[in-house]
Amino acid sequence: MPREQYKKDPFPFSADALGYLEGVTVSYRSNSSRTRPLLRYFGGLPYALPPTGPYRFRRPRALPDEYRYGTRANPGRFTRSAAICPQPEVGTKYPEAIHDEDCLQLNIYIPTGSPPPNGWPVFFYIHGGYLQWGSANMTPEAVVPLLSDTAFHAIIVMPAYRLNAFGFLASRELQAEAERTGEASGNMGFWDQRAALEWTAKNIRCFGGDVNNITVGGYSAGSHSTFQQLAHELYYVPDDKAIIKRAIMWSNSPGVQPRTVIEHQKQFDEYLTKLKIPLDVSAEEKLKRLRALSAKQLVDVQDSMVISEFRATSEGAFIPKDVIANINSGDFARRMQKRGIKLMNGECRDEHNSYRSWRTPASSYEAVYTRLCADYPESAVRKLMNHTCGPNHSLPVAQGDWQDLFGRLYANMQVHCLERGFCDALVKGGMVAGKDLLRYRFDWRAGCVQIPKEWGVTHATDMAIWFWGEGMGEGITEEERVVLKPWNEAFAAFVQGGEVHWPTTTVKEMLRLRDDGKTDVWTDDRWEEGLEIWNLVNGDARTGMLGWLRSKM
């Protein structure tokens, strides 16, 4: 349905203790014979206090209990969208003029019609962008086809969160400050997501949602974030306060054990040097000067950095210090089973073609090695590159060039190989393939996808499948609806918490959408490669009781 056939009208709403709000109702235009409302939308609701000024690079602060979004006489107007965290220009489509460091806001998309007796299921969706860029802002018109024309009927919550240095800067200086204030240091973006998730659990009933039926999912970095949210709950949140009922990881994996704060120090020092902050001043002075700079200054230097990617840190407060060891030991799977948490996880066939385009290195072994070190601990990169290129550091015969190798290695670490190692460990820990663990693979893409066709079925091409066109072009055609109907029904049933028809019986099998539009059960031909790389970079993680105890320290 072309967007011009939709209209948006004000939607006044009393959200109980949250106060009075104005959102929008999306419906067909009045000249259409179909005039029913299609969805309700609220955009840009704050879920935490502004992370600005002295609170830059610190954990988010919850809204006070007395916080209200508006009054009957002056309702809060939430008809636009969430703020967009300042981010580098490379790879992003969001102009600098709309960046806002006060970005701890979320968007809510609500189906129309009669909800189930306990309220609508809730899909808490985390956007991607390498943790460096991206936005939570799908227009309500883009979400209309999913919520009005398919089997999927659930509230969708999309939070914005801090990205790049704003969300993932870590150092000894920040750690020391956090210790003085009694806070955790680093991983601010993950803490933001957690704050939004807790806000959702506390308040979604006001919008007709079922607080006891929340699925957390995401794409790419949002998928990796979903894993981190799940791991945090399993190891730091007691059963009676757990929120996550199911998890969806689209095109990403657990990755490797994140760097320690000490390992992050090299990036922090490089960042200060780029910003012309002397390294020989006191820790307090360094942080004071960082907080005095504009958001634009903090962003502008990032593209020129050697360690350009701001990533998670193993700090033992959000991320367990031995999370990979806990996966290897089977403890992670056992905790998921205890809480009845199911997982959907899978990939696109040609993930690498998109991955090679993000901050692509120069054409040499050294450049690829250095670029990968921007994302992963150097110990993991050294193992991966030695395994791939041998002692002579030669380009493998099968690779066209070093950039192609980079894309494939990046895709293996982000998606293909490490998700296979993760799934293997989950099944060995007791989860059942086809029931607790739903693996998939896409060899097909919709015609409306705007990613270059020569990239094939690459990373993010399946967003049009899950979000039923995602507002691109003319959307899903009638012929494509037939192809995608069983996938949409499975997605809907998973989020609703119902039985899902997923005819795989072993962990090596994946439900596949073939390039001819047929769905079958496919025996994974990359399984052994995946386990080999998982064991290479994650196999020496400590397991057993010692690993569990260390995760609590």
C-alpha positions as a printed NumPy array, in Angstrom:
array([[  0.   ,   0.   ,   0.   ],
       [  1.659,   3.309,  -1.047],
       [  2.194,   5.664,   1.88 ],
       [  0.21 ,   8.469,   0.271],
       [ -2.96 ,   6.418,   0.861],
       [ -2.528,   6.735,   4.636],
       [ -3.496,   9.655,   6.836],
       [ -2.548,  10.535,  10.41 ],
       [ -4.961,  12.084,  12.898],
       [ -4.366,  13.222,  16.473],
       [ -5.056,  10.557,  19.084],
       [ -5.716,  11.924,  22.592],
       [ -5.027,   9.296,  25.214],
       [ -5.15 ,   8.945,  28.984],
       [ -2.241,   6.721,  30.061],
       [ -3.419,   6.303,  33.643],
       [ -0.711,   7.385,  36.1  ],
       [  1.548,   8.499,  33.237],
       [ -0.795,  11.369,  32.443],
       [ -2.365,  12.586,  29.238],
       [ -0.708,  12.166,  25.853],
       [ -1.388,  12.916,  22.234],
       [ -0.278,  10.367,  19.685],
       [ -1.505,   9.604,  16.199],
       [ -3.954,   7.24 ,  14.597],
       [ -2.989,   6.01 ,  11.139],
       [ -5.832,   5.065,   8.806],
       [ -6.642,   4.996,   5.115],
       [ -7.421,   8.326,   3.489],
       [-11.04 ,   9.414,   3.575],
       [-11.506,   8.891,  -0.165],
       [-10.922,   5.194,   0.362],
       [-13.757,   2.788,   1.086],
       [-11.642,   1.467,   3.939],
       [-11.669,   3.965,   6.799],
       [-10.872,   1.796,   9.815],
       [ -7.932,   2.816,  12.007],
       [ -4.81 ,   0.764,  11.291],
       [ -2.561,   1.509,  14.256],
       [ -1.935,   3.935,  17.107],
       [  1.481,   5.5  ,  17.55 ],
       [  3.371,   7.446,  20.202],
       [  6.822,   8.746,  19.295],
       [  9.657,  10.116,  21.375],
       [  8.498,   9.26 ,  24.902],
       [ 11.365,   9.76 ,  27.389],
       [ 12.169,   6.621,  29.372],
       [ 15.066,   8.104,  31.383],
       [ 16.475,  11.492,  32.322],
       [ 18.776,  13.284,  29.847],
       [ 22.3  ,  11.763,  29.758],
       [ 23.91 ,  15.155,  29.25 ],
       [ 26.265,  17.533,  31.022],
       [ 27.807,  15.818,  34.07 ],
       [ 25.822,  12.654,  33.209],
       [ 27.524,  12.125,  29.853],
       [ 29.286,   8.696,  29.824],
       [ 27.371,   7.561,  32.913],
       [ 24.561,   5.092,  33.54 ],
       [ 21.052,   6.292,  32.676],
       [ 18.905,   7.689,  35.452],
       [ 15.324,   6.498,  35.79 ],
       [ 12.475,   8.967,  35.543],
       [ 11.144,   9.952,  38.981],
       [  8.   ,   8.163,  40.138],
       [  6.016,  11.395,  39.923],
       [  6.998,  12.019,  36.268],
       [  4.   ,  12.74 ,  34.05 ],
       [  3.913,  13.114,  30.266],
       [  1.119,  15.693,  30.287],
       [ -2.11 ,  16.845,  31.84 ],
       [ -5.683,  16.912,  30.641],
       [ -5.33 ,  20.622,  29.953],
       [ -1.898,  20.323,  28.392],
       [ -1.301,  16.783,  27.086],
       [  2.196,  15.771,  26.077],
       [  2.533,  15.744,  22.29 ],
       [  4.26 ,  12.568,  21.094],
       [  3.452,  12.502,  17.402],
       [  6.942,  12.597,  15.917],
       [  9.803,  10.239,  16.742],
       [ 12.602,   9.462,  19.17 ],
       [ 15.733,  11.583,  19.175],
       [ 18.736,  10.236,  17.264],
       [ 22.013,   9.837,  19.117],
       [ 24.875,  11.857,  17.554],
       [ 26.763,   9.556,  15.208],
       [ 29.447,   9.502,  12.501],
       [ 28.485,  10.408,   8.959],
       [ 30.041,   7.232,   7.521],
       [ 27.286,   4.696,   6.939],
       [ 24.464,   6.779,   8.39 ],
       [ 21.525,   8.403,   6.654],
       [ 20.624,  10.74 ,   9.49 ],
       [ 21.866,  14.327,   9.006],
       [ 23.756,  15.998,  11.796],
       [ 21.042,  18.64 ,  12.176],
       [ 18.654,  16.124,  13.771],
       [ 21.159,  14.581,  16.189],
       [ 20.379,  15.053,  19.886],
       [ 22.42 ,  13.789,  22.799],
       [ 19.223,  13.752,  24.888],
       [ 18.114,  10.596,  23.097],
       [ 16.767,   8.273,  25.79 ],
       [ 13.342,   8.031,  24.209],
       [ 11.221,   5.316,  22.636],
       [  8.464,   4.808,  20.076],
       [  5.346,   2.681,  20.586],
       [  3.261,   1.1  ,  17.799],
       [ -0.092,  -0.353,  18.91 ],
       [ -2.483,  -2.561,  16.914],
       [ -6.128,  -1.615,  16.691],
       [ -9.004,  -3.936,  17.385],
       [ -9.685,  -6.001,  20.473],
       [ -6.602,  -7.112,  22.403],
       [ -6.329, -10.567,  24.002],
       [ -7.752, -10.874,  27.549],
       [ -4.368, -10.155,  29.164],
       [ -3.434,  -7.409,  26.731],
       [ -1.336,  -7.287,  23.578],
       [  1.915,  -9.256,  23.449],
       [  4.915,  -6.924,  23.38 ],
       [  7.843,  -6.998,  20.93 ],
       [ 10.693,  -4.895,  22.312],
       [ 12.828,  -4.281,  19.225],
       [ 16.432,  -2.979,  19.383],
       [ 17.767,  -1.321,  16.237],
       [ 21.131,  -2.117,  14.66 ],
       [ 24.041,  -0.103,  13.275],
       [ 27.232,  -1.739,  14.604],
       [ 26.527,   0.032,  17.951],
       [ 27.94 ,   3.09 ,  16.175],
       [ 24.932,   4.543,  14.341],
       [ 21.273,   3.935,  13.602],
       [ 17.819,   4.974,  14.703],
       [ 14.727,   3.58 ,  16.404],
       [ 12.511,   5.539,  14.033],
       [ 10.398,   3.483,  11.691],
       [  7.568,   5.706,  10.574],
       [  4.136,   4.525,  11.703],
       [  3.155,   4.241,   8.028],
       [  6.04 ,   1.795,   7.508],
       [  4.736,  -0.437,  10.309],
       [  1.082,  -0.343,   9.215],
       [  1.278,  -3.332,   6.812],
       [  2.751,  -5.601,   9.493],
       [  0.2  ,  -4.692,  12.165],
       [ -2.87 ,  -4.434,   9.947],
       [ -2.406,  -6.88 ,   7.073],
       [ -0.698,  -9.9  ,   8.652],
       [ -1.023, -12.381,  11.509],
       [  1.31 , -10.275,  13.655],
       [ -0.654,  -8.486,  16.376],
       [  1.547,  -7.137,  19.121],
       [  2.668,  -3.822,  20.548],
       [  6.096,  -2.886,  19.202],
       [  8.397,  -0.795,  21.396],
       [ 11.515,   0.654,  19.731],
       [ 13.988,   2.411,  22.05 ],
       [ 16.726,   4.822,  21.054],
       [ 19.952,   4.369,  23.018],
       [ 23.413,   5.881,  23.18 ],
       [ 25.798,   4.805,  20.434],
       [ 29.52 ,   4.978,  19.61 ],
       [ 31.539,   6.883,  22.237],
       [ 28.383,   8.169,  23.934],
       [ 27.285,   4.612,  24.629],
       [ 30.457,   2.556,  24.859],
       [ 33.47 ,   4.655,  25.862],
       [ 35.451,   2.897,  28.606],
       [ 38.66 ,   3.642,  30.513],
       [ 40.356,   3.519,  33.889],
       [ 39.394,   7.15 ,  34.413],
       [ 35.689,   6.464,  33.858],
       [ 35.915,   3.323,  35.969],
       [ 37.458,   5.226,  38.894],
       [ 34.751,   7.895,  38.666],
       [ 32.046,   5.218,  38.62 ],
       [ 33.501,   3.569,  41.703],
       [ 33.347,   6.902,  43.548],
       [ 29.683,   7.376,  42.623],
       [ 28.713,   3.748,  43.246],
       [ 27.882,   3.053,  39.597],
       [ 28.992,   0.589,  36.962],
       [ 31.348,   1.874,  34.267],
       [ 31.023,   1.353,  30.515],
       [ 28.283,  -0.261,  28.434],
       [ 26.082,   2.826,  28.802],
       [ 24.189,   1.874,  25.638],
       [ 23.278,  -1.519,  27.085],
       [ 22.227,   0.112,  30.356],
       [ 20.043,   2.462,  28.27 ],
       [ 18.355,  -0.491,  26.592],
       [ 17.824,  -2.061,  29.99 ],
       [ 16.282,   1.146,  31.33 ],
       [ 13.906,   1.2  ,  28.348],
       [ 13.032,  -2.449,  28.909],
       [ 12.311,  -1.821,  32.589],
       [ 10.217,   1.212,  31.63 ],
       [  8.274,  -1.036,  29.254],
       [  7.697,  -3.689,  31.911],
       [  6.5  ,  -1.041,  34.34 ],
       [  4.293,   0.99 ,  32.   ],
       [  3.219,  -0.941,  28.905],
       [ -0.043,  -1.99 ,  30.559],
       [ -1.079,   1.68 ,  30.279],
       [ -1.005,   1.213,  26.497],
       [ -2.836,  -2.116,  26.5  ],
       [  0.226,  -4.379,  26.658],
       [  0.754,  -7.625,  28.563],
       [  3.71 ,  -7.121,  30.91 ],
       [  4.013, -10.887,  31.287],
       [  4.456, -11.48 ,  27.565],
       [  7.501,  -9.518,  26.392],
       [  9.772, -10.721,  23.59 ],
       [ 13.101,  -8.933,  23.168],
       [ 14.598,  -8.953,  19.694],
       [ 16.807,  -7.006,  17.359],
       [ 18.648,  -6.909,  14.084],
       [ 22.451,  -6.922,  13.687],
       [ 23.875,  -4.894,  16.596],
       [ 20.338,  -4.997,  17.969],
       [ 20.555,  -8.785,  17.863],
       [ 23.887,  -8.687,  19.707],
       [ 22.247,  -6.295,  22.177],
       [ 19.426,  -8.796,  22.61 ],
       [ 21.997, -11.417,  23.597],
       [ 23.549,  -9.025,  26.118],
       [ 20.129,  -8.207,  27.587],
       [ 19.365, -11.896,  27.878],
       [ 22.737, -12.663,  29.474],
       [ 22.285,  -9.806,  31.933],
       [ 18.896, -11.125,  33.011],
       [ 20.089, -14.699,  33.364],
       [ 23.035, -13.778,  35.607],
       [ 22.026, -10.596,  37.42 ],
       [ 18.227, -10.482,  37.621],
       [ 16.315, -12.852,  39.946],
       [ 13.504, -14.971,  38.587],
       [ 10.761, -12.83 ,  40.102],
       [ 12.072,  -9.676,  38.411],
       [ 12.895, -11.172,  35.007],
       [ 11.203,  -9.527,  32.026],
       [ 12.293, -11.462,  28.923],
       [ 10.048, -14.357,  27.898],
       [ 11.546, -14.995,  24.45 ],
       [ 14.485, -13.684,  22.424],
       [ 14.97 , -13.051,  18.707],
       [ 18.476, -12.643,  17.305],
       [ 18.342, -11.705,  13.63 ],
       [ 21.768, -11.814,  11.938],
       [ 24.111, -11.642,  14.908],
       [ 25.649, -13.726,  17.652],
       [ 27.115, -13.484,  21.166],
       [ 30.478, -12.562,  19.666],
       [ 33.495, -13.06 ,  21.93 ],
       [ 34.15 , -12.113,  25.542],
       [ 34.378,  -8.285,  25.398],
       [ 37.566,  -6.425,  26.203],
       [ 38.426,  -5.498,  29.765],
       [ 38.614,  -1.852,  30.792],
       [ 42.421,  -2.121,  30.657],
       [ 42.209,  -3.285,  27.039],
       [ 39.913,  -0.336,  26.246],
       [ 42.453,   2.159,  27.547],
       [ 44.353,   2.283,  24.257],
       [ 41.217,   3.47 ,  22.454],
       [ 40.419,   6.   ,  25.181],
       [ 43.909,   7.478,  24.931],
       [ 43.669,   7.656,  21.143],
       [ 40.291,   9.376,  21.469],
       [ 41.648,  12.01 ,  23.844],
       [ 44.627,  12.613,  21.584],
       [ 42.329,  13.159,  18.585],
       [ 40.314,  15.592,  20.705],
       [ 43.51 ,  17.427,  21.737],
       [ 43.076,  16.579,  25.42 ],
       [ 46.518,  16.   ,  26.988],
       [ 47.132,  12.549,  28.416],
       [ 49.259,  13.932,  31.266],
       [ 46.471,  15.87 ,  33.01 ],
       [ 44.565,  14.34 ,  35.918],
       [ 41.773,  11.839,  35.385],
       [ 39.244,  14.352,  36.659],
       [ 40.504,  16.974,  34.229],
       [ 40.302,  14.559,  31.296],
       [ 36.635,  13.819,  32.02 ],
       [ 35.868,  17.471,  32.664],
       [ 37.277,  18.422,  29.261],
       [ 35.441,  15.546,  27.539],
       [ 32.164,  16.75 ,  29.   ],
       [ 32.876,  20.321,  28.004],
       [ 33.157,  19.455,  24.299],
       [ 30.158,  19.591,  22.   ],
       [ 28.537,  16.391,  20.771],
       [ 29.681,  17.319,  17.264],
       [ 33.303,  17.471,  18.38 ],
       [ 33.005,  14.064,  20.025],
       [ 31.62 ,  12.584,  16.808],
       [ 33.751,  14.287,  14.177],
       [ 37.04 ,  12.608,  15.138],
       [ 35.713,   9.051,  15.239],
       [ 36.036,   8.235,  11.543],
       [ 39.744,   9.07 ,  11.626],
       [ 40.554,   6.804,  14.567],
       [ 42.508,   3.556,  14.236],
       [ 40.392,   1.882,  16.921],
       [ 37.239,   3.333,  15.418],
       [ 34.558,   1.051,  16.898],
       [ 33.291,   1.668,  20.427],
       [ 32.318,  -1.66 ,  21.89 ],
       [ 31.29 ,  -3.41 ,  25.095],
       [ 33.525,  -4.023,  28.063],
       [ 33.6  ,  -6.982,  30.464],
       [ 32.883,  -5.142,  33.696],
       [ 31.009,  -7.717,  35.763],
       [ 27.979,  -5.501,  36.376],
       [ 26.097,  -5.592,  33.086],
       [ 28.164,  -8.191,  31.232],
       [ 29.301, -11.271,  33.192],
       [ 33.078, -11.547,  33.15 ],
       [ 32.823, -15.155,  31.958],
       [ 29.726, -15.069,  29.764],
       [ 31.37 , -17.123,  26.981],
       [ 32.584, -19.685,  29.518],
       [ 29.047, -19.958,  30.821],
       [ 27.824, -20.67 ,  27.301],
       [ 30.479, -23.343,  26.79 ],
       [ 29.688, -25.047,  30.102],
       [ 25.978, -25.34 ,  29.261],
       [ 25.043, -23.145,  32.227],
       [ 23.627, -20.452,  29.922],
       [ 21.305, -22.968,  28.244],
       [ 20.192, -24.429,  31.563],
       [ 19.267, -20.993,  32.853],
       [ 17.274, -20.309,  29.682],
       [ 15.434, -23.606,  30.124],
       [ 14.681, -22.89 ,  33.762],
       [ 12.951, -19.671,  32.756],
       [ 11.312, -21.188,  29.679],
       [ 13.035, -18.772,  27.285],
       [ 13.028, -19.748,  23.615],
       [ 15.344, -18.309,  20.961],
       [ 15.008, -17.543,  17.246],
       [ 18.376, -17.075,  15.519],
       [ 19.503, -17.051,  11.904],
       [ 21.029, -15.298,   8.941],
       [ 21.059, -14.247,   5.32 ],
       [ 23.122, -16.171,   2.774],
       [ 25.37 , -13.297,   1.658],
       [ 25.902, -11.342,   4.891],
       [ 29.491, -10.482,   3.926],
       [ 28.654,  -8.202,   1.01 ],
       [ 27.162,  -5.636,   3.354],
       [ 29.722,  -6.089,   6.114],
       [ 32.643,  -5.348,   3.822],
       [ 31.216,  -1.865,   3.183],
       [ 31.514,  -0.613,   6.772],
       [ 34.805,   1.249,   7.283],
       [ 36.488,  -1.015,   4.736],
       [ 40.248,  -1.385,   5.317],
       [ 43.001,  -0.879,   2.767],
       [ 44.222,  -3.825,   0.684],
       [ 46.735,  -5.564,   2.954],
       [ 47.025,  -8.107,   5.73 ],
       [ 48.057,  -5.414,   8.199],
       [ 45.091,  -3.197,   7.324],
       [ 42.568,  -6.034,   7.749],
       [ 44.224,  -7.099,  11.013],
       [ 44.117,  -3.548,  12.384],
       [ 40.527,  -3.011,  11.283],
       [ 39.333,  -6.183,  12.995],
       [ 41.14 ,  -5.115,  16.166],
       [ 38.802,  -2.124,  16.235],
       [ 35.936,  -4.536,  16.941],
       [ 37.439,  -7.522,  18.724],
       [ 40.125,  -8.238,  21.325],
       [ 43.478,  -8.562,  19.608],
       [ 43.966, -12.072,  20.986],
       [ 40.891, -13.222,  19.028],
       [ 41.968, -11.346,  15.875],
       [ 45.447, -12.889,  16.015],
       [ 43.995, -16.404,  16.178],
       [ 41.525, -15.694,  13.379],
       [ 44.08 , -14.141,  11.017],
       [ 46.736, -16.796,  11.676],
       [ 44.145, -19.491,  11.029],
       [ 42.985, -17.828,   7.802],
       [ 46.215, -16.468,   6.313],
       [ 48.873, -18.763,   7.772],
       [ 52.352, -17.826,   8.982],
       [ 53.139, -15.996,   5.732],
       [ 50.099, -13.717,   6.088],
       [ 48.969, -14.596,   2.564],
       [ 45.618, -13.843,   0.996],
       [ 43.723, -17.155,   0.727],
       [ 43.42 , -18.396,  -2.84 ],
       [ 39.63 , -18.415,  -2.706],
       [ 39.404, -14.687,  -1.865],
       [ 39.23 , -12.06 ,  -4.566],
       [ 40.999,  -9.382,  -2.539],
       [ 41.714,  -8.286,   1.027],
       [ 38.479,  -6.301,   1.23 ],
       [ 36.488,  -9.389,   0.299],
       [ 38.348, -11.337,   2.969],
       [ 37.559,  -8.625,   5.501],
       [ 33.844,  -8.81 ,   4.692],
       [ 33.786, -12.578,   5.057],
       [ 35.778, -12.63 ,   8.295],
       [ 33.625,  -9.858,   9.719],
       [ 30.437, -11.694,   8.74 ],
       [ 31.765, -14.918,  10.259],
       [ 32.557, -13.212,  13.555],
       [ 29.328, -11.224,  13.668],
       [ 26.981, -13.87 ,  12.336],
       [ 27.774, -17.086,  10.511],
       [ 30.35 , -18.875,  12.632],
       [ 29.76 , -17.606,  16.13 ],
       [ 26.012, -18.119,  15.987],
       [ 26.694, -21.758,  15.097],
       [ 28.978, -22.221,  18.065],
       [ 26.381, -20.595,  20.295],
       [ 23.57 , -22.827,  19.017],
       [ 25.751, -25.914,  19.427],
       [ 26.409, -25.028,  23.067],
       [ 22.723, -24.333,  23.719],
       [ 21.665, -27.74 ,  22.442],
       [ 24.454, -29.481,  24.328],
       [ 23.152, -27.674,  27.403],
       [ 19.699, -29.187,  26.91 ],
       [ 17.73 , -26.908,  24.59 ],
       [ 15.737, -28.673,  21.891],
       [ 16.187, -27.756,  18.228],
       [ 12.901, -26.87 ,  16.523],
       [ 11.214, -26.231,  19.85 ],
       [ 13.417, -24.116,  22.138],
       [ 15.846, -23.062,  19.394],
       [ 14.538, -21.966,  15.985],
       [ 17.28 , -21.58 ,  13.37 ],
       [ 16.601, -20.066,   9.934],
       [ 18.34 , -19.068,   6.704],
       [ 17.27 , -16.726,   3.884],
       [ 18.36 , -17.232,   0.272],
       [ 15.517, -14.968,  -1.005],
       [ 14.891, -11.225,  -0.929],
       [ 11.809,  -9.117,  -1.593],
       [ 11.624,  -6.892,  -4.644],
       [ 11.166,  -3.72 ,  -2.601],
       [ 14.567,  -4.051,  -0.885],
       [ 16.72 ,  -1.059,  -1.758],
       [ 20.126,  -2.548,  -0.965],
       [ 22.115,  -3.063,  -4.218],
       [ 20.925,  -6.203,  -5.997],
       [ 24.484,  -7.238,  -6.824],
       [ 25.049,  -7.744,  -3.072],
       [ 22.614, -10.639,  -3.173],
       [ 20.756, -11.792,  -0.06 ],
       [ 22.998,  -9.762,   2.175],
       [ 22.802,  -8.354,   5.67 ],
       [ 19.497,  -6.534,   6.372],
       [ 17.74 ,  -7.599,   3.164],
       [ 15.39 ,  -9.682,   5.314],
       [ 14.155,  -6.653,   7.28 ],
       [ 11.525,  -6.438,   4.551],
       [ 10.432,  -9.972,   5.435],
       [ 10.094,  -9.46 ,   9.179],
       [  8.57 ,  -5.97 ,   8.928],
       [  6.449,  -6.762,   5.865],
       [  8.082,  -4.352,   3.455],
       [  9.449,  -1.984,   6.113],
       [  7.864,   0.906,   4.215],
       [ 10.164,   0.498,   1.208],
       [  8.905,   1.143,  -2.324],
       [  5.578,  -0.472,  -3.048],
       [  6.066,  -2.968,  -0.236],
       [  5.321,  -6.696,  -0.392],
       [  3.561,  -7.782,  -3.581],
       [  0.614, -10.178,  -3.686],
       [  2.859, -12.936,  -5.023],
       [  5.382, -12.306,  -2.255],
       [  2.635, -12.441,   0.369],
       [  2.058, -16.085,  -0.545],
       [  5.773, -16.82 ,  -0.173],
       [  6.081, -15.049,   3.17 ],
       [  2.779, -15.969,   4.821],
       [  4.13 , -19.011,   6.735],
       [  7.151, -17.017,   7.914],
       [  4.959, -14.181,   9.145],
       [  2.669, -16.632,  10.933],
       [  5.63 , -18.268,  12.661],
       [  7.002, -14.857,  13.708],
       [  3.586, -13.844,  15.034],
       [  3.108, -17.092,  16.956],
       [  6.586, -16.818,  18.49 ],
       [  5.965, -13.279,  19.785],
       [  2.513, -14.239,  21.015],
       [  4.016, -17.12 ,  22.98 ],
       [  2.07 , -19.785,  21.115],
       [  3.124, -22.987,  19.395],
       [  5.329, -22.356,  16.375],
       [  5.439, -24.691,  13.396],
       [  9.205, -25.115,  12.89 ],
       [  9.92 , -28.508,  11.334],
       [ 13.637, -28.792,  12.149],
       [ 14.645, -31.737,  14.339],
       [ 18.398, -31.337,  14.844],
       [ 20.589, -28.323,  15.54 ],
       [ 22.303, -28.77 ,  12.161],
       [ 19.013, -28.1  ,  10.381],
       [ 17.711, -24.652,   9.464],
       [ 14.346, -23.584,   8.146],
       [ 15.284, -22.055,   4.792],
       [ 13.556, -19.72 ,   2.361],
       [ 15.107, -20.698,  -0.956],
       [ 15.837, -18.325,  -3.791],
       [ 12.876, -19.755,  -5.711],
       [ 10.479, -18.773,  -2.909],
       [ 10.011, -22.293,  -1.553],
       [ 10.523, -23.069,   2.129],
       [ 12.34 , -26.242,   3.125],
       [ 14.458, -27.761,   5.883],
       [ 18.113, -27.373,   4.974],
       [ 21.087, -29.213,   6.434],
       [ 23.582, -26.508,   7.343],
       [ 26.66 , -26.833,   5.122],
       [ 28.626, -24.312,   7.224],
       [ 28.154, -26.103,  10.522],
       [ 31.651, -27.563,  10.885],
       [ 33.263, -24.291,   9.807],
       [ 31.211, -22.47 ,  12.417],
       [ 32.258, -24.787,  15.235],
       [ 35.873, -24.556,  14.132],
       [ 35.895, -20.76 ,  14.365],
       [ 33.906, -20.722,  17.62 ],
       [ 36.406, -23.091,  19.2  ],
       [ 39.282, -21.079,  17.785],
       [ 38.232, -17.753,  19.348],
       [ 36.003, -18.891,  22.215],
       [ 37.009, -22.456,  23.002],
       [ 39.542, -21.662,  25.689],
       [ 37.06 , -19.74 ,  27.851],
       [ 37.006, -21.205,  31.338],
       [ 34.019, -23.401,  32.088],
       [ 32.417, -25.048,  35.066],
       [ 31.84 , -23.803,  38.606],
       [ 34.947, -21.621,  38.603],
       [ 33.667, -19.77 ,  35.562],
       [ 30.267, -19.316,  37.195],
       [ 31.83 , -17.982,  40.389],
       [ 34.057, -15.607,  38.411],
       [ 30.992, -14.237,  36.618],
       [ 29.633, -13.174,  40.014],
       [ 32.826, -11.425,  41.087]])
